[in-house]
Amino acid sequence: MASRVLLNVALAVCVLGLATAAAGGGYLVWRMTSAPSPADTAFVPAGLGADFTLTNQDGGTTRLAELQGKAVLLFFGYTHCPDVCPGTLYTMAQARARLGADADRLQGVFISVDPARDTPARLKEYVSYFDPSFLALTGSEAELRQVTRAFGATFELDQPDAGGAYLVAHTTFGYLLDPDGRVVRLLQAGATPEEIAAAARAVLPGAS
């Protein structure tokens, strides 16, 4: 119970700060790094991404290919991340909300690279705070190394302190996948929810 309260307090403080920044026009998470056209794939390295199967927040497994038919916003991180991860998930949720009737056609995916601490139960609570529709995944270190390599991402665990706490250095850009499962945009700190929503609309046939 205490850990749940602490998690909620920490997330509330972070989201409050992000909302304040948003009101002033400053978003802290993603910036587009590819060409001006949201559907342009010229700046995405050839062969980036691959199908995978990982453990989901309900304790079962999910295969990336199961999400075909939807656009996917994918991000690697961990729940003890002090800033980038909660900020990114907040912006992902805001971007999805801006799609209105098309929101269900965009799937947020958060992959934890800290499986020792990020159990399915913790992941479920964490992503639900931002958007209950988000999918949270993790796996063994070997599985995670394979997936991150396929996406050109990386992560490294720092040495624990005297109390056993540690940080994880990880790739901070995210990925937009089209409904066929292809990576079409790389996203890094700075993009607004409006920009991300526009990029998602561009790869969703018939989106309003």
PyMOL commands that place a pseudoatom at each C-alpha (Angstrom):
pseudoatom trace, name=CA, resn=MET, resi=1, chain=A, elem=C, hetatm=0, pos=[0.000, 0.000, 0.000]
pseudoatom trace, name=CA, resn=ALA, resi=2, chain=A, elem=C, hetatm=0, pos=[2.780, 2.419, 0.922]
pseudoatom trace, name=CA, resn=SER, resi=3, chain=A, elem=C, hetatm=0, pos=[4.633, 1.767, -2.327]
pseudoatom trace, name=CA, resn=ARG, resi=4, chain=A, elem=C, hetatm=0, pos=[1.432, 2.442, -4.289]
pseudoatom trace, name=CA, resn=VAL, resi=5, chain=A, elem=C, hetatm=0, pos=[0.951, 5.782, -2.506]
pseudoatom trace, name=CA, resn=LEU, resi=6, chain=A, elem=C, hetatm=0, pos=[4.563, 6.793, -3.141]
pseudoatom trace, name=CA, resn=LEU, resi=7, chain=A, elem=C, hetatm=0, pos=[4.289, 5.849, -6.815]
pseudoatom trace, name=CA, resn=ASN, resi=8, chain=A, elem=C, hetatm=0, pos=[1.102, 7.864, -7.242]
pseudoatom trace, name=CA, resn=VAL, resi=9, chain=A, elem=C, hetatm=0, pos=[2.555, 10.890, -5.448]
pseudoatom trace, name=CA, resn=ALA, resi=10, chain=A, elem=C, hetatm=0, pos=[5.718, 10.809, -7.557]
pseudoatom trace, name=CA, resn=LEU, resi=11, chain=A, elem=C, hetatm=0, pos=[3.748, 10.504, -10.791]
pseudoatom trace, name=CA, resn=ALA, resi=12, chain=A, elem=C, hetatm=0, pos=[1.336, 13.251, -9.767]
pseudoatom trace, name=CA, resn=VAL, resi=13, chain=A, elem=C, hetatm=0, pos=[4.194, 15.649, -9.073]
pseudoatom trace, name=CA, resn=CYS, resi=14, chain=A, elem=C, hetatm=0, pos=[5.804, 14.827, -12.411]
pseudoatom trace, name=CA, resn=VAL, resi=15, chain=A, elem=C, hetatm=0, pos=[2.562, 15.210, -14.384]
pseudoatom trace, name=CA, resn=LEU, resi=16, chain=A, elem=C, hetatm=0, pos=[1.757, 18.485, -12.609]
pseudoatom trace, name=CA, resn=GLY, resi=17, chain=A, elem=C, hetatm=0, pos=[5.134, 19.842, -13.627]
pseudoatom trace, name=CA, resn=LEU, resi=18, chain=A, elem=C, hetatm=0, pos=[4.648, 18.691, -17.213]
pseudoatom trace, name=CA, resn=ALA, resi=19, chain=A, elem=C, hetatm=0, pos=[1.198, 20.235, -17.392]
pseudoatom trace, name=CA, resn=THR, resi=20, chain=A, elem=C, hetatm=0, pos=[2.626, 23.527, -16.139]
pseudoatom trace, name=CA, resn=ALA, resi=21, chain=A, elem=C, hetatm=0, pos=[5.344, 23.393, -18.782]
pseudoatom trace, name=CA, resn=ALA, resi=22, chain=A, elem=C, hetatm=0, pos=[2.766, 22.605, -21.445]
pseudoatom trace, name=CA, resn=ALA, resi=23, chain=A, elem=C, hetatm=0, pos=[0.706, 25.633, -20.458]
pseudoatom trace, name=CA, resn=GLY, resi=24, chain=A, elem=C, hetatm=0, pos=[3.772, 27.755, -21.086]
pseudoatom trace, name=CA, resn=GLY, resi=25, chain=A, elem=C, hetatm=0, pos=[4.379, 26.170, -24.469]
pseudoatom trace, name=CA, resn=GLY, resi=26, chain=A, elem=C, hetatm=0, pos=[7.275, 23.935, -23.401]
pseudoatom trace, name=CA, resn=TYR, resi=27, chain=A, elem=C, hetatm=0, pos=[6.996, 20.171, -23.833]
pseudoatom trace, name=CA, resn=LEU, resi=28, chain=A, elem=C, hetatm=0, pos=[9.819, 18.095, -22.445]
pseudoatom trace, name=CA, resn=VAL, resi=29, chain=A, elem=C, hetatm=0, pos=[9.730, 14.861, -24.351]
pseudoatom trace, name=CA, resn=TRP, resi=30, chain=A, elem=C, hetatm=0, pos=[9.828, 14.216, -28.099]
pseudoatom trace, name=CA, resn=ARG, resi=31, chain=A, elem=C, hetatm=0, pos=[11.015, 16.165, -31.124]
pseudoatom trace, name=CA, resn=MET, resi=32, chain=A, elem=C, hetatm=0, pos=[10.657, 14.969, -34.725]
pseudoatom trace, name=CA, resn=THR, resi=33, chain=A, elem=C, hetatm=0, pos=[14.006, 13.982, -36.224]
pseudoatom trace, name=CA, resn=SER, resi=34, chain=A, elem=C, hetatm=0, pos=[12.924, 12.897, -39.688]
pseudoatom trace, name=CA, resn=ALA, resi=35, chain=A, elem=C, hetatm=0, pos=[11.702, 14.784, -42.761]
pseudoatom trace, name=CA, resn=PRO, resi=36, chain=A, elem=C, hetatm=0, pos=[8.839, 17.327, -42.597]
pseudoatom trace, name=CA, resn=SER, resi=37, chain=A, elem=C, hetatm=0, pos=[6.311, 14.897, -44.080]
pseudoatom trace, name=CA, resn=PRO, resi=38, chain=A, elem=C, hetatm=0, pos=[5.044, 12.687, -41.220]
pseudoatom trace, name=CA, resn=ALA, resi=39, chain=A, elem=C, hetatm=0, pos=[4.857, 9.639, -43.510]
pseudoatom trace, name=CA, resn=ASP, resi=40, chain=A, elem=C, hetatm=0, pos=[8.357, 10.123, -44.986]
pseudoatom trace, name=CA, resn=THR, resi=41, chain=A, elem=C, hetatm=0, pos=[10.577, 7.123, -44.219]
pseudoatom trace, name=CA, resn=ALA, resi=42, chain=A, elem=C, hetatm=0, pos=[13.748, 8.431, -45.862]
pseudoatom trace, name=CA, resn=PHE, resi=43, chain=A, elem=C, hetatm=0, pos=[15.400, 9.300, -42.550]
pseudoatom trace, name=CA, resn=VAL, resi=44, chain=A, elem=C, hetatm=0, pos=[14.646, 5.966, -40.873]
pseudoatom trace, name=CA, resn=PRO, resi=45, chain=A, elem=C, hetatm=0, pos=[17.576, 3.514, -41.166]
pseudoatom trace, name=CA, resn=ALA, resi=46, chain=A, elem=C, hetatm=0, pos=[16.786, 0.598, -43.450]
pseudoatom trace, name=CA, resn=GLY, resi=47, chain=A, elem=C, hetatm=0, pos=[15.774, -2.545, -41.599]
pseudoatom trace, name=CA, resn=LEU, resi=48, chain=A, elem=C, hetatm=0, pos=[15.095, -0.789, -38.292]
pseudoatom trace, name=CA, resn=GLY, resi=49, chain=A, elem=C, hetatm=0, pos=[12.734, -2.754, -36.054]
pseudoatom trace, name=CA, resn=ALA, resi=50, chain=A, elem=C, hetatm=0, pos=[11.624, -6.378, -35.967]
pseudoatom trace, name=CA, resn=ASP, resi=51, chain=A, elem=C, hetatm=0, pos=[8.814, -8.527, -34.639]
pseudoatom trace, name=CA, resn=PHE, resi=52, chain=A, elem=C, hetatm=0, pos=[9.182, -9.706, -31.044]
pseudoatom trace, name=CA, resn=THR, resi=53, chain=A, elem=C, hetatm=0, pos=[7.298, -11.389, -28.214]
pseudoatom trace, name=CA, resn=LEU, resi=54, chain=A, elem=C, hetatm=0, pos=[7.575, -10.115, -24.620]
pseudoatom trace, name=CA, resn=THR, resi=55, chain=A, elem=C, hetatm=0, pos=[5.761, -10.472, -21.286]
pseudoatom trace, name=CA, resn=ASN, resi=56, chain=A, elem=C, hetatm=0, pos=[2.873, -8.043, -20.868]
pseudoatom trace, name=CA, resn=GLN, resi=57, chain=A, elem=C, hetatm=0, pos=[1.449, -6.300, -17.783]
pseudoatom trace, name=CA, resn=ASP, resi=58, chain=A, elem=C, hetatm=0, pos=[-1.091, -9.063, -17.265]
pseudoatom trace, name=CA, resn=GLY, resi=59, chain=A, elem=C, hetatm=0, pos=[1.581, -11.758, -17.045]
pseudoatom trace, name=CA, resn=GLY, resi=60, chain=A, elem=C, hetatm=0, pos=[0.865, -13.168, -20.500]
pseudoatom trace, name=CA, resn=THR, resi=61, chain=A, elem=C, hetatm=0, pos=[2.761, -12.551, -23.702]
pseudoatom trace, name=CA, resn=THR, resi=62, chain=A, elem=C, hetatm=0, pos=[2.234, -10.098, -26.532]
pseudoatom trace, name=CA, resn=ARG, resi=63, chain=A, elem=C, hetatm=0, pos=[3.710, -10.241, -30.010]
pseudoatom trace, name=CA, resn=LEU, resi=64, chain=A, elem=C, hetatm=0, pos=[4.301, -6.977, -31.842]
pseudoatom trace, name=CA, resn=ALA, resi=65, chain=A, elem=C, hetatm=0, pos=[2.688, -8.449, -34.960]
pseudoatom trace, name=CA, resn=GLU, resi=66, chain=A, elem=C, hetatm=0, pos=[-0.585, -8.700, -33.032]
pseudoatom trace, name=CA, resn=LEU, resi=67, chain=A, elem=C, hetatm=0, pos=[-0.808, -4.900, -33.136]
pseudoatom trace, name=CA, resn=GLN, resi=68, chain=A, elem=C, hetatm=0, pos=[-0.806, -4.664, -36.930]
pseudoatom trace, name=CA, resn=GLY, resi=69, chain=A, elem=C, hetatm=0, pos=[-3.705, -2.568, -38.148]
pseudoatom trace, name=CA, resn=LYS, resi=70, chain=A, elem=C, hetatm=0, pos=[-2.888, 0.156, -35.610]
pseudoatom trace, name=CA, resn=ALA, resi=71, chain=A, elem=C, hetatm=0, pos=[-0.219, 2.818, -35.533]
pseudoatom trace, name=CA, resn=VAL, resi=72, chain=A, elem=C, hetatm=0, pos=[2.149, 2.211, -32.606]
pseudoatom trace, name=CA, resn=LEU, resi=73, chain=A, elem=C, hetatm=0, pos=[4.077, 4.645, -30.423]
pseudoatom trace, name=CA, resn=LEU, resi=74, chain=A, elem=C, hetatm=0, pos=[6.883, 2.611, -28.844]
pseudoatom trace, name=CA, resn=PHE, resi=75, chain=A, elem=C, hetatm=0, pos=[9.278, 3.729, -26.124]
pseudoatom trace, name=CA, resn=PHE, resi=76, chain=A, elem=C, hetatm=0, pos=[11.973, 1.944, -24.064]
pseudoatom trace, name=CA, resn=GLY, resi=77, chain=A, elem=C, hetatm=0, pos=[12.391, 2.949, -20.414]
pseudoatom trace, name=CA, resn=TYR, resi=78, chain=A, elem=C, hetatm=0, pos=[11.710, 1.906, -16.831]
pseudoatom trace, name=CA, resn=THR, resi=79, chain=A, elem=C, hetatm=0, pos=[9.261, 2.828, -14.077]
pseudoatom trace, name=CA, resn=HIS, resi=80, chain=A, elem=C, hetatm=0, pos=[11.882, 4.198, -11.646]
pseudoatom trace, name=CA, resn=CYS, resi=81, chain=A, elem=C, hetatm=0, pos=[13.015, 6.707, -14.291]
pseudoatom trace, name=CA, resn=PRO, resi=82, chain=A, elem=C, hetatm=0, pos=[12.950, 10.144, -12.633]
pseudoatom trace, name=CA, resn=ASP, resi=83, chain=A, elem=C, hetatm=0, pos=[11.998, 12.306, -15.606]
pseudoatom trace, name=CA, resn=VAL, resi=84, chain=A, elem=C, hetatm=0, pos=[12.218, 11.206, -19.246]
pseudoatom trace, name=CA, resn=CYS, resi=85, chain=A, elem=C, hetatm=0, pos=[9.962, 8.143, -19.015]
pseudoatom trace, name=CA, resn=PRO, resi=86, chain=A, elem=C, hetatm=0, pos=[7.016, 9.699, -17.162]
pseudoatom trace, name=CA, resn=GLY, resi=87, chain=A, elem=C, hetatm=0, pos=[7.336, 12.772, -19.352]
pseudoatom trace, name=CA, resn=THR, resi=88, chain=A, elem=C, hetatm=0, pos=[7.252, 10.695, -22.509]
pseudoatom trace, name=CA, resn=LEU, resi=89, chain=A, elem=C, hetatm=0, pos=[4.265, 8.633, -21.399]
pseudoatom trace, name=CA, resn=TYR, resi=90, chain=A, elem=C, hetatm=0, pos=[2.416, 11.824, -20.469]
pseudoatom trace, name=CA, resn=THR, resi=91, chain=A, elem=C, hetatm=0, pos=[2.997, 13.218, -23.960]
pseudoatom trace, name=CA, resn=MET, resi=92, chain=A, elem=C, hetatm=0, pos=[2.038, 9.896, -25.579]
pseudoatom trace, name=CA, resn=ALA, resi=93, chain=A, elem=C, hetatm=0, pos=[-1.262, 9.996, -23.674]
pseudoatom trace, name=CA, resn=GLN, resi=94, chain=A, elem=C, hetatm=0, pos=[-1.880, 13.601, -24.689]
pseudoatom trace, name=CA, resn=ALA, resi=95, chain=A, elem=C, hetatm=0, pos=[-1.123, 12.800, -28.339]
pseudoatom trace, name=CA, resn=ARG, resi=96, chain=A, elem=C, hetatm=0, pos=[-3.537, 9.878, -28.306]
pseudoatom trace, name=CA, resn=ALA, resi=97, chain=A, elem=C, hetatm=0, pos=[-6.271, 12.028, -26.758]
pseudoatom trace, name=CA, resn=ARG, resi=98, chain=A, elem=C, hetatm=0, pos=[-5.878, 14.541, -29.602]
pseudoatom trace, name=CA, resn=LEU, resi=99, chain=A, elem=C, hetatm=0, pos=[-6.836, 11.870, -32.144]
pseudoatom trace, name=CA, resn=GLY, resi=100, chain=A, elem=C, hetatm=0, pos=[-10.441, 11.933, -30.931]
pseudoatom trace, name=CA, resn=ALA, resi=101, chain=A, elem=C, hetatm=0, pos=[-12.459, 9.236, -32.689]
pseudoatom trace, name=CA, resn=ASP, resi=102, chain=A, elem=C, hetatm=0, pos=[-9.236, 7.743, -34.074]
pseudoatom trace, name=CA, resn=ALA, resi=103, chain=A, elem=C, hetatm=0, pos=[-7.608, 7.319, -30.638]
pseudoatom trace, name=CA, resn=ASP, resi=104, chain=A, elem=C, hetatm=0, pos=[-8.267, 3.582, -30.583]
pseudoatom trace, name=CA, resn=ARG, resi=105, chain=A, elem=C, hetatm=0, pos=[-6.204, 3.247, -33.774]
pseudoatom trace, name=CA, resn=LEU, resi=106, chain=A, elem=C, hetatm=0, pos=[-3.035, 4.381, -31.979]
pseudoatom trace, name=CA, resn=GLN, resi=107, chain=A, elem=C, hetatm=0, pos=[-1.418, 1.944, -29.522]
pseudoatom trace, name=CA, resn=GLY, resi=108, chain=A, elem=C, hetatm=0, pos=[1.048, 3.199, -26.928]
pseudoatom trace, name=CA, resn=VAL, resi=109, chain=A, elem=C, hetatm=0, pos=[3.718, 0.606, -26.016]
pseudoatom trace, name=CA, resn=PHE, resi=110, chain=A, elem=C, hetatm=0, pos=[6.145, 1.014, -23.109]
pseudoatom trace, name=CA, resn=ILE, resi=111, chain=A, elem=C, hetatm=0, pos=[8.945, -1.567, -22.907]
pseudoatom trace, name=CA, resn=SER, resi=112, chain=A, elem=C, hetatm=0, pos=[10.738, -1.731, -19.558]
pseudoatom trace, name=CA, resn=VAL, resi=113, chain=A, elem=C, hetatm=0, pos=[14.449, -2.500, -19.696]
pseudoatom trace, name=CA, resn=ASP, resi=114, chain=A, elem=C, hetatm=0, pos=[14.531, -3.009, -15.902]
pseudoatom trace, name=CA, resn=PRO, resi=115, chain=A, elem=C, hetatm=0, pos=[12.841, -6.407, -15.472]
pseudoatom trace, name=CA, resn=ALA, resi=116, chain=A, elem=C, hetatm=0, pos=[14.287, -6.984, -11.978]
pseudoatom trace, name=CA, resn=ARG, resi=117, chain=A, elem=C, hetatm=0, pos=[12.105, -4.209, -10.552]
pseudoatom trace, name=CA, resn=ASP, resi=118, chain=A, elem=C, hetatm=0, pos=[9.396, -3.817, -13.176]
pseudoatom trace, name=CA, resn=THR, resi=119, chain=A, elem=C, hetatm=0, pos=[7.107, -6.741, -12.538]
pseudoatom trace, name=CA, resn=PRO, resi=120, chain=A, elem=C, hetatm=0, pos=[3.941, -7.085, -14.615]
pseudoatom trace, name=CA, resn=ALA, resi=121, chain=A, elem=C, hetatm=0, pos=[1.881, -5.768, -11.688]
pseudoatom trace, name=CA, resn=ARG, resi=122, chain=A, elem=C, hetatm=0, pos=[4.048, -2.672, -11.295]
pseudoatom trace, name=CA, resn=LEU, resi=123, chain=A, elem=C, hetatm=0, pos=[4.033, -2.033, -15.031]
pseudoatom trace, name=CA, resn=LYS, resi=124, chain=A, elem=C, hetatm=0, pos=[0.244, -2.287, -15.147]
pseudoatom trace, name=CA, resn=GLU, resi=125, chain=A, elem=C, hetatm=0, pos=[-0.177, 0.240, -12.360]
pseudoatom trace, name=CA, resn=TYR, resi=126, chain=A, elem=C, hetatm=0, pos=[2.415, 2.570, -13.861]
pseudoatom trace, name=CA, resn=VAL, resi=127, chain=A, elem=C, hetatm=0, pos=[1.101, 2.800, -17.426]
pseudoatom trace, name=CA, resn=SER, resi=128, chain=A, elem=C, hetatm=0, pos=[-2.522, 2.887, -16.269]
pseudoatom trace, name=CA, resn=TYR, resi=129, chain=A, elem=C, hetatm=0, pos=[-1.780, 6.134, -14.500]
pseudoatom trace, name=CA, resn=PHE, resi=130, chain=A, elem=C, hetatm=0, pos=[-1.110, 7.751, -17.889]
pseudoatom trace, name=CA, resn=ASP, resi=131, chain=A, elem=C, hetatm=0, pos=[-3.529, 5.869, -20.158]
pseudoatom trace, name=CA, resn=PRO, resi=132, chain=A, elem=C, hetatm=0, pos=[-5.260, 2.540, -19.364]
pseudoatom trace, name=CA, resn=SER, resi=133, chain=A, elem=C, hetatm=0, pos=[-5.005, 1.558, -23.022]
pseudoatom trace, name=CA, resn=PHE, resi=134, chain=A, elem=C, hetatm=0, pos=[-1.195, 1.564, -22.965]
pseudoatom trace, name=CA, resn=LEU, resi=135, chain=A, elem=C, hetatm=0, pos=[0.564, -1.763, -23.305]
pseudoatom trace, name=CA, resn=ALA, resi=136, chain=A, elem=C, hetatm=0, pos=[3.533, -2.394, -21.001]
pseudoatom trace, name=CA, resn=LEU, resi=137, chain=A, elem=C, hetatm=0, pos=[6.052, -5.106, -21.829]
pseudoatom trace, name=CA, resn=THR, resi=138, chain=A, elem=C, hetatm=0, pos=[9.279, -6.535, -20.461]
pseudoatom trace, name=CA, resn=GLY, resi=139, chain=A, elem=C, hetatm=0, pos=[11.309, -9.736, -20.625]
pseudoatom trace, name=CA, resn=SER, resi=140, chain=A, elem=C, hetatm=0, pos=[14.588, -11.332, -19.688]
pseudoatom trace, name=CA, resn=GLU, resi=141, chain=A, elem=C, hetatm=0, pos=[17.759, -9.313, -20.185]
pseudoatom trace, name=CA, resn=ALA, resi=142, chain=A, elem=C, hetatm=0, pos=[18.632, -11.474, -23.188]
pseudoatom trace, name=CA, resn=GLU, resi=143, chain=A, elem=C, hetatm=0, pos=[15.213, -10.868, -24.767]
pseudoatom trace, name=CA, resn=LEU, resi=144, chain=A, elem=C, hetatm=0, pos=[15.453, -7.138, -24.122]
pseudoatom trace, name=CA, resn=ARG, resi=145, chain=A, elem=C, hetatm=0, pos=[18.954, -6.941, -25.592]
pseudoatom trace, name=CA, resn=GLN, resi=146, chain=A, elem=C, hetatm=0, pos=[17.688, -8.614, -28.750]
pseudoatom trace, name=CA, resn=VAL, resi=147, chain=A, elem=C, hetatm=0, pos=[14.713, -6.267, -29.079]
pseudoatom trace, name=CA, resn=THR, resi=148, chain=A, elem=C, hetatm=0, pos=[16.663, -3.080, -28.380]
pseudoatom trace, name=CA, resn=ARG, resi=149, chain=A, elem=C, hetatm=0, pos=[19.359, -4.071, -30.888]
pseudoatom trace, name=CA, resn=ALA, resi=150, chain=A, elem=C, hetatm=0, pos=[16.692, -4.579, -33.539]
pseudoatom trace, name=CA, resn=PHE, resi=151, chain=A, elem=C, hetatm=0, pos=[15.441, -1.036, -32.927]
pseudoatom trace, name=CA, resn=GLY, resi=152, chain=A, elem=C, hetatm=0, pos=[18.868, 0.552, -32.683]
pseudoatom trace, name=CA, resn=ALA, resi=153, chain=A, elem=C, hetatm=0, pos=[18.349, 1.266, -28.976]
pseudoatom trace, name=CA, resn=THR, resi=154, chain=A, elem=C, hetatm=0, pos=[20.468, 0.475, -25.935]
pseudoatom trace, name=CA, resn=PHE, resi=155, chain=A, elem=C, hetatm=0, pos=[20.362, 0.359, -22.137]
pseudoatom trace, name=CA, resn=GLU, resi=156, chain=A, elem=C, hetatm=0, pos=[22.841, -0.061, -19.290]
pseudoatom trace, name=CA, resn=LEU, resi=157, chain=A, elem=C, hetatm=0, pos=[22.176, -0.505, -15.572]
pseudoatom trace, name=CA, resn=ASP, resi=158, chain=A, elem=C, hetatm=0, pos=[24.228, 1.677, -13.232]
pseudoatom trace, name=CA, resn=GLN, resi=159, chain=A, elem=C, hetatm=0, pos=[25.839, 0.287, -10.087]
pseudoatom trace, name=CA, resn=PRO, resi=160, chain=A, elem=C, hetatm=0, pos=[23.383, 0.156, -7.149]
pseudoatom trace, name=CA, resn=ASP, resi=161, chain=A, elem=C, hetatm=0, pos=[23.937, 2.542, -4.261]
pseudoatom trace, name=CA, resn=ALA, resi=162, chain=A, elem=C, hetatm=0, pos=[24.153, 1.465, -0.616]
pseudoatom trace, name=CA, resn=GLY, resi=163, chain=A, elem=C, hetatm=0, pos=[20.381, 1.120, -0.488]
pseudoatom trace, name=CA, resn=GLY, resi=164, chain=A, elem=C, hetatm=0, pos=[20.186, -0.945, -3.645]
pseudoatom trace, name=CA, resn=ALA, resi=165, chain=A, elem=C, hetatm=0, pos=[18.732, 1.828, -5.793]
pseudoatom trace, name=CA, resn=TYR, resi=166, chain=A, elem=C, hetatm=0, pos=[20.095, 2.405, -9.277]
pseudoatom trace, name=CA, resn=LEU, resi=167, chain=A, elem=C, hetatm=0, pos=[19.434, 4.297, -12.489]
pseudoatom trace, name=CA, resn=VAL, resi=168, chain=A, elem=C, hetatm=0, pos=[19.271, 2.872, -15.996]
pseudoatom trace, name=CA, resn=ALA, resi=169, chain=A, elem=C, hetatm=0, pos=[20.859, 4.698, -18.919]
pseudoatom trace, name=CA, resn=HIS, resi=170, chain=A, elem=C, hetatm=0, pos=[18.618, 4.107, -21.931]
pseudoatom trace, name=CA, resn=THR, resi=171, chain=A, elem=C, hetatm=0, pos=[17.802, 5.424, -25.378]
pseudoatom trace, name=CA, resn=THR, resi=172, chain=A, elem=C, hetatm=0, pos=[15.425, 8.353, -25.017]
pseudoatom trace, name=CA, resn=PHE, resi=173, chain=A, elem=C, hetatm=0, pos=[13.961, 8.596, -28.503]
pseudoatom trace, name=CA, resn=GLY, resi=174, chain=A, elem=C, hetatm=0, pos=[10.804, 6.785, -29.471]
pseudoatom trace, name=CA, resn=TYR, resi=175, chain=A, elem=C, hetatm=0, pos=[9.361, 5.147, -32.559]
pseudoatom trace, name=CA, resn=LEU, resi=176, chain=A, elem=C, hetatm=0, pos=[6.224, 5.571, -34.636]
pseudoatom trace, name=CA, resn=LEU, resi=177, chain=A, elem=C, hetatm=0, pos=[5.214, 2.390, -36.448]
pseudoatom trace, name=CA, resn=ASP, resi=178, chain=A, elem=C, hetatm=0, pos=[2.627, 2.341, -39.218]
pseudoatom trace, name=CA, resn=PRO, resi=179, chain=A, elem=C, hetatm=0, pos=[-0.275, -0.176, -39.281]
pseudoatom trace, name=CA, resn=ASP, resi=180, chain=A, elem=C, hetatm=0, pos=[1.951, -2.645, -41.151]
pseudoatom trace, name=CA, resn=GLY, resi=181, chain=A, elem=C, hetatm=0, pos=[4.460, -2.625, -38.287]
pseudoatom trace, name=CA, resn=ARG, resi=182, chain=A, elem=C, hetatm=0, pos=[7.141, -0.589, -40.077]
pseudoatom trace, name=CA, resn=VAL, resi=183, chain=A, elem=C, hetatm=0, pos=[9.108, 2.113, -38.233]
pseudoatom trace, name=CA, resn=VAL, resi=184, chain=A, elem=C, hetatm=0, pos=[8.290, 5.350, -40.089]
pseudoatom trace, name=CA, resn=ARG, resi=185, chain=A, elem=C, hetatm=0, pos=[9.420, 8.045, -37.649]
pseudoatom trace, name=CA, resn=LEU, resi=186, chain=A, elem=C, hetatm=0, pos=[12.078, 8.456, -34.983]
pseudoatom trace, name=CA, resn=LEU, resi=187, chain=A, elem=C, hetatm=0, pos=[11.050, 10.840, -32.219]
pseudoatom trace, name=CA, resn=GLN, resi=188, chain=A, elem=C, hetatm=0, pos=[13.153, 12.528, -29.564]
pseudoatom trace, name=CA, resn=ALA, resi=189, chain=A, elem=C, hetatm=0, pos=[12.794, 15.127, -26.836]
pseudoatom trace, name=CA, resn=GLY, resi=190, chain=A, elem=C, hetatm=0, pos=[10.777, 18.171, -27.826]
pseudoatom trace, name=CA, resn=ALA, resi=191, chain=A, elem=C, hetatm=0, pos=[7.771, 17.182, -29.965]
pseudoatom trace, name=CA, resn=THR, resi=192, chain=A, elem=C, hetatm=0, pos=[4.349, 18.355, -28.865]
pseudoatom trace, name=CA, resn=PRO, resi=193, chain=A, elem=C, hetatm=0, pos=[1.328, 16.073, -28.587]
pseudoatom trace, name=CA, resn=GLU, resi=194, chain=A, elem=C, hetatm=0, pos=[-0.132, 17.894, -31.600]
pseudoatom trace, name=CA, resn=GLU, resi=195, chain=A, elem=C, hetatm=0, pos=[2.900, 17.048, -33.735]
pseudoatom trace, name=CA, resn=ILE, resi=196, chain=A, elem=C, hetatm=0, pos=[2.850, 13.413, -32.691]
pseudoatom trace, name=CA, resn=ALA, resi=197, chain=A, elem=C, hetatm=0, pos=[-0.897, 13.151, -33.313]
pseudoatom trace, name=CA, resn=ALA, resi=198, chain=A, elem=C, hetatm=0, pos=[-0.412, 14.671, -36.776]
pseudoatom trace, name=CA, resn=ALA, resi=199, chain=A, elem=C, hetatm=0, pos=[2.296, 12.133, -37.564]
pseudoatom trace, name=CA, resn=ALA, resi=200, chain=A, elem=C, hetatm=0, pos=[0.004, 9.308, -36.434]
pseudoatom trace, name=CA, resn=ARG, resi=201, chain=A, elem=C, hetatm=0, pos=[-2.890, 10.603, -38.573]
pseudoatom trace, name=CA, resn=ALA, resi=202, chain=A, elem=C, hetatm=0, pos=[-0.609, 10.620, -41.596]
pseudoatom trace, name=CA, resn=VAL, resi=203, chain=A, elem=C, hetatm=0, pos=[-0.073, 6.855, -41.355]
pseudoatom trace, name=CA, resn=LEU, resi=204, chain=A, elem=C, hetatm=0, pos=[-3.675, 5.944, -40.484]
pseudoatom trace, name=CA, resn=PRO, resi=205, chain=A, elem=C, hetatm=0, pos=[-5.771, 5.539, -43.637]
pseudoatom trace, name=CA, resn=GLY, resi=206, chain=A, elem=C, hetatm=0, pos=[-8.922, 7.627, -43.480]
pseudoatom trace, name=CA, resn=ALA, resi=207, chain=A, elem=C, hetatm=0, pos=[-8.062, 9.281, -40.159]
pseudoatom trace, name=CA, resn=SER, resi=208, chain=A, elem=C, hetatm=0, pos=[-9.941, 12.511, -39.511]
for i in range(1, 208): cmd.bond("trace and resi %d" % i, "trace and resi %d" % (i + 1))
show_as sticks, trace
zoom trace
